[in-house]
Amino acid sequence: MALYGVVETGGTKMVCAVVAGPDDIRAEVRFPTTSPEENIPQIIAFLAAHHAQTPLTSIGIGSFGPIVLDKSVPNYGSVAPTTKPFWSNAPVVAPIQAALGVPVGFDLDVTTAALGELTWGAGQGLHHIVYYTIGTGIGAGIIVNGQPLPCMMHPESGHQRLSRNPLDTFAGNCSFHLDCLEGLAAGPAIEKRWGTKAHLLPPDHVAWEYEADYIAQAIMNTILLVSPQRIILGGGVMEQLHLFPMIRRNVLSRLNGYINTPAILDHIDDYIVPPALGNQAGMLGALVLAMRAAE
Ligand SMILES: [Zn+2]
C-alpha cells in the first residue's frame, strides 16, 4: 500500500502526517510555527524517519500564503514576500524535495482545503467549486475542472472590494486596504468593531447582519465571476451556523433573479453550504496534492 507524507503549514502551527488514505492516518505530529530555519528541518526529520522505514510515494504540502506557484521561476515553492516575520522568500518545496527525493505537490492552504472538500467532502461529484475560509483571515480556493484555477500566483479573494454597510462606522482592519472583505469581515475585524470576540456575540446581534451582508457580497461577486457549481464556507467565523440562512437570503436578494438557474433559485440551501470535512479538509487536500504529484 502506498504511503504519502502530508504537511499543513499554518499561521500558528505545523501539522505533518503519514497517511495511507483519507481514513488511514499512520502517524501525525504538530509543532508551533516559528521560523523556516526551525520548522523546515522539523518537517524533514519527521518525514525522513518514516521514509527510512517504509518509502513514501510522494508528499503534499498546503501552505499559508502568499506563495510562489509559477513552476517556471527558480523560487517556485517558496513563500512570497510577506508581512509575516521570518518567512519572506523562504523555500519550502526545494529543501523537502531534496531531502526526501520524491515528488512534492504544493498549493495554498485554502486551495488545498478546497481540493479536500472536492474529493471527499461537500464538493464530491462536482467539478467547479469555491471554498471560502472566513476566520483570522479570509481566502478562497477556486477549483475549475477539478483543478486549482491556473493563474499568475493565486487568487486573493479575501481582499476584494465591497460596498460598505451604510450603518457600519468601523474603519476596517486590513493593513493594505483598510475596508476590503478581510478588513471588514474576518474574525479580528469583528472583534475590533464590537470589542468582543465574534463567538461571544449572541446570534441576534447586529454584528451578524453586517457579517452576512459582507459575505453575501463576496459570494455574489464569486458567482458572477466564476460561476461555480457550489460555494463552501468554512473557517472559525462560519462555525456560527445561523449565518448560513442569513447569507443565503442576502445573496438571493442581491442577485435579484439575475442568475436564473435552479441551483440558485430553487436549491440555495445546497448551493451555499458548510464544509463536510471540518478541520480535516487541509490534511485531506494535502493528500490529494500528494496523490496527484505521484501520477
Ligand atoms: Zn485587504
Residues whose N, C-alpha, C, O or C-beta is under 5 A from the ligand:
A	BS01	ZN	G158 H159 C174 F176 H177 C180
